[in-house]
């Protein structure tokens, strides 16, 4: 050990082995230029020494390896200072940043270790904005960590959709074709899409679904932590099993219809998973209430206003590899159309428009409450959805009102986006939006 040492940006003294405190400092060093921690020295630089058995050191080493994501690379060695022994911990700068300890990132500012909680600060601290999380290598991942069944299912879905011709038979060839390899290293996107256990590589992960009562008491909760291909399907099955149903009898058959269309929920969930900010360790949160479904994902709405979401818009891509894979297997129909389809699905079922909000989380709330339609408008919408040709004069005769009134009914449904008009005057026809 050198004499006249002092704490600085890359040097830290610890009088005792406070495991959490030291692990946080190690995380900060790994997120920076690296550094060295001396255990057994007080803050003022006085050597106190430390007595530590091999078992205690091994326990601490395992804790750091298990609770940092990706795992920190470091070495430990006992050094002599006179008659006393101290523990020196050398931390190497991480190749893949940021490093998280128990779901939190830390940075070093002069002699102080600080917690980083804002996702935009994470991005600006550790990566250029042109670098995408799903495009960074995951050096710990191996081909054996990927789920072959999921990969083959994806390839089959993409081929059936006509979006992936001649899928490769070998896993590494398919990953390369999808742009999910950096040389021989699998990218984060490949791990997220196809790994057997993505949680082994990413600390907080997946989709958390909760069912709540009108008083917001939790009635059921389930996490889906598998790869994205599995998690989207499993979460959708859970959500649709919990969404309240409308029940009607047709002849001898009992027909159950979810009070929110599955298409709207699926588009919202896929949108959340594809566009979330993966630099910020968090779940995609789904809440199923007695009168709504709400889906939240970490990340802000960038480059767009909420009003833009009701029409086809340019897509600001945060995860191009995930987005490309979702497009190939037809989870995504076309870029910039997902929120439009949510509006369409809600309107076609006579429900209120989706409510979008954005701050540190982006959320969409789908209500089970209907648009305020009069009896004639409800009849018009149901008839057109059933494929029945209908004109304002037909409705005027049925309800014994003026044609002017029913023309207004049709115009209101067009304005709400519930039906679409083609032609002019008596040649006009109406249909629901595709």
N, C-alpha and C positions, 0 to 999 in steps of 0.2 A: 504493500500500500504506500502511495506517495504521501509525503508530508505536505503541510500547508494546503490541504484540499478544502474546498468549500462547496456548498450547494449552488447549482446553477441550472441551466436549461436541460442538461444531460446528466446531472449528478444529484443524488438524493441520499440523505442520511436517515436511518430509522434506528431508534434505540432498541426496539424489540420487534419480534415477528408478528406484527398485526397483519394477518393474512389479507383481509379485504382492502385495507389501506395500501398495502404493497402491491396487490394485484391491480388496483386502479392506477397506480403510478406506472407499473409495467405496461399497462394498456396505453397510457399516454405516451410513453417512450416509443412503443411499437408504432403508434400512429404518427410519430414524428421522425426524428433522425436517429432513434435508438437512445440508449443511455445506460447508466450503471447505478445500482442501488447498493448501499453498504448498510447491512444490518448489524447493530452493535455499536453504533456511533450516534451520539445525541445531536440535536439540531445545531448546537454551537460548535460542533466538530470534535468533542471530547470522546475518546475511545472508551467505551464501557465494556466491550466484549459481549459475547453471547455463547451460552451453552446449549447445544442442540444435538439431539441424537439423530441417527440416520433415518429412523422411522418418521420423526417429525418433519424432516426435510422432504422425505419422499411424499408424505401426505400433502405438504404445501405444493410441491411440484405437480402432483396429480390434480390438485384443485385448480391451479392456473390453467393447465392443459384442458381440463374438462369444462371450465366455465368461461373461457374466452373463445370467441368466434370471429374469424378463423383462429386456430390455436396459435399463441405467441411462441416465437422461437427464442429461447434464452438458455444460458448456462449458469450454473452455480458452482462456486468454489470457496473453500475456507482459506482465509489469508491470516497471517500472523502480524500483529502490531505489538512489538515488545513481547510481553508474556501473555497477552490477550489474543483471543481468536475472534475474527469477525467473518460474516458471510457476505461475499460479493456476488451480486446477481447482474449479469450482463444481458441486456435486452437488445435484440437486433431490430432494425426498422422493418416493418412488415412489407412484403412484396404486394400484398393485396389489402388495401385499406378501404374503409375503416375497420378497426378491430373493436369488438364489443366485449365487455365484461358484464355478465349477467344482464345482457340486453341493453347496456348503456355504453356510450363511447366517451373517451376522455382525451383531453389534449394538455399539452405542457405550455404554460406561459411563464417565462422566466423560471422562478423556483417553485411555482405552484402548479398543482394538478387540478384541472377543472373539468366538470362534467359538460358534455355537449348534448343538448336535447333537441335543438331545432334541426329538422332535416335539411333545410337549405344551408345552414351553417356546416353541416356534415359534408354536403356536396362541395361547398366552396373551399372548405379546409383541405379536403383530401383528394378531390378529383376535379379535373377540368370538366366543364358542363357538357362538352361534346362526348364524354365517356359515359356509356350506359352501364348500369349495374349488371344487366343480363349479358353484357358483352365482355365482361372481365373474366379472366381465367379463374378456375377453382382448382388450385394445384393439388389439393388433398384428394380430389375425386378421381376414381378409377372407373374403367368401363364396367368392372364387376359390381360397382355400386348402383348401376342403372337397372331398371326393371324391364326385362326383355318383353314381357307380355304387354306392358304399356306401350313400348316402342312399336311392336307389331300392330297393336290396335290403332295407334296413331297413323301408321303407314297405310293401313287398310282404309281408315276414314278419309285420309287425304286422296288416296287413289280413287275411292268411290265418288268423291266430290269432283274428280277430274282435275285436281289442282297439283297432283304430284305424279308425274309419269315415271314409270320404271323405278319404283322405290328400291334403294339398295338393300341387299340381303344382309350385309354385315353392319353391325351397329356403328362402328367407327366411320364407315363409308356414308351411312345415312346422316350421322351427325355432321360430317364435313359438308355434305350436300345441303344441309339446313343452315350452314354457317355457325354451328355450335361448337367448333373446335378452334383453339388457338395453337396451331402446331399439333403437338401430341396431348395438350391439356384441354380438358373439357371446360367450356364456359359455364358461368353461373346459370345461364339460360337453359343449358342442357341438363344441369342438375335439377333445376326447378321443374322442368317439364317431365323428366323421366326417372329421377332417382327413386330407389326403393324407400329411402328415408331422408328426405331433404333436411329434416330437423337436425341431422348429424352435422350439417354444414352451415345452417343458418339458425341463429338462436331462437328468435320468435318468428313463427311461420304459420301460414295456413289461413283457413277460414273458420271463424268462430260464429256459430249460429245459436241464438237464444230465442226462446218462446216466453213472452211476458203477458201478464194479465193487464186489465185496464188500469190497475194501480201500479203497473210496472214491476210487479213481483215476478221473479224468475220461476217459471214452471218447468222448463227443460233447457238444457244446454249441451251442445256437442261441438267438439273441435275436429276439423278435418285437416290433418297434417301431412297427408301423402303428397305425391307429385301433383302438378297442376291439372293434368289430364284426369287423374282419379278424383281429385278434390272437387273440381267443378261438378262432376256427375254426382258424387256422393252428397255434396251439399245441396244440390238441386232436389235430389230425392227426399232429403230430410225436410227442406223448406216446403215442398209441395205437399208433404204428408201433414204439415202443421197449419197450412193456410186454411182458414175457414171455408166451407163449401156451401153452395146453394143447392138444395135438393128439390128435384121435381120428378113426377111420375109420368112416363110416357108409355101408355098401354100397361103392360105388366112389368115394365122395366123401371128401376130406380136410377135416375141419372144425377150424378154429382158434378157440379161445375165449380172450380175454384173461384173465389170472389175477386181475385186478381189474376189476370191471364198469365199462364206459364211463360209465354213468349216475352212479356214485359220483365218478369223476374229474371229470366235467363239472360236477356240482353244486359240488364243492370249488373248482374253478378259477373258475367264475362268482362264487361267494361271495367268493373272494379279491379278484377284480378290482372287484366292486361295493362291497365294504366296506372296502377298504384305505384307509390314511391318505395322501391325495395331498399333504398339506402337507410330507411327508417324502420327499425325492427318493430313490427306490429302485425296484428291480424287484420284481415278484412272482416268487418263486423256485420252480421246480418241479424236483425231483430224482427221477429214475427209477432205482431200484436193482434188484438181482437178486431182492429179496424184498419190495419196498415202493415206494410213491410218496408223496412228501412235498411239500406245497405250503405256502409261507410268504408272508405279506404284511405290510407295515409297518402297525402299529396294534395297539392292545390291544382285548380284549373288554370292552366298556363296558356297564354296567347289567345284566349277566347273569353267571351262574356256568356253568362248563363242564358241570355236570350238567343245566342247562336245555336244552342243545343237542340232547338225545336226544328232546325232545318239542316240539310246536308252541309257539312262544314269541313274545313281542312283539319286533319288529325295531327295533334301535337304528340309525337311518339316518345314515350319514356322508356319503353322496353321493346325495341325493334325485333329482337329474336323471338320473344314470346308472342308478340303480335303477328309475326310472319307465320309461326307454327299454328296459332289459332286460326289464321286465315286459311291455311292449307287444309286443316281438318274441318273447316266450315263452322267453327265456333263464332268467327267473325265473317259476315257476309261481304262487307266492303268497308274501306276506311272512311271514318267520319259519319257512318250511318247508324251506329248503335243506339244513340240517344233518340234519333228520329223514330226508330222502330219502337222504342218505349212509348213515345208520345202516341204513335199510331195504334199500338195495341191497347193502350188505356182508352183512347177516344173511341175506337171501334167497339169497345165493350161498355160505352156510355159512362166511363169513370172520369174522375177529375184528372187534370194534367199532372204529371209527375212534378214533385217539388225538389229542385236541386239547390244545394247550398255548398259553399266552399270557404274554408279558412285553412287551418292546418290539416283538416280532413275534408275530403270531398264526399258528399252524401246525396242519395236520392231517396225520397219517401214516396211510396206508392200507396194511394188511399183506396179503400174499398167503397168509399162514398161516390155516388154518381153525380154526373153533371145535372144541373137543374133543367130538365126537359119536361115539356108538357106532354099530355097523354098522346096527342097526335104525333109529336116528334119521336116519342118512344116507339110508336107503331111503325112509323116510316123507317126508323133505324133497324128494327127487328125484321121488317119485310125485306129491305134491301140486303141485309146480311144473309137472309135465307135465299137470296137469288131471285126474289119476286120482282118483276118489272113494275114500277110504280111511278105515277105522275101526280102533280098537285091536284088535278081534277078528280082523280080516284079518291084521294083523301078527303077532298071537299065534299064529295057525295056521301062517303062513309060517315063523316061527322056532322054533315048538314051545316057546313060553314062556307064562307066565301072562298073562292079560288085565291083571292089576294092574301087571305090569312094563311092558306097552306103553302103558297109560294114563299111567304115569309118563313114558314117552318123549314122548308127545304134550304132556303138561303142561310138560316141560322145553323143548320147541321153542317153545311159546307164551310161556314165561317169557323165553326168549332173544330173542323178537320175530321169530322166523323164520316162524311161521305164526300165523293168527288163528282163534279158535274162535267159532262161532255156534251158538246153541241149547243145549239141556241134555240130559243123559242120552243115550239111544239116538238122539235126534233131532239130536245134535251133528254139525256139519259143520266142515271145516277148509279154509282157503285161505291162500295167501301174501298178504302185505300188498301193496297197490297202490303 
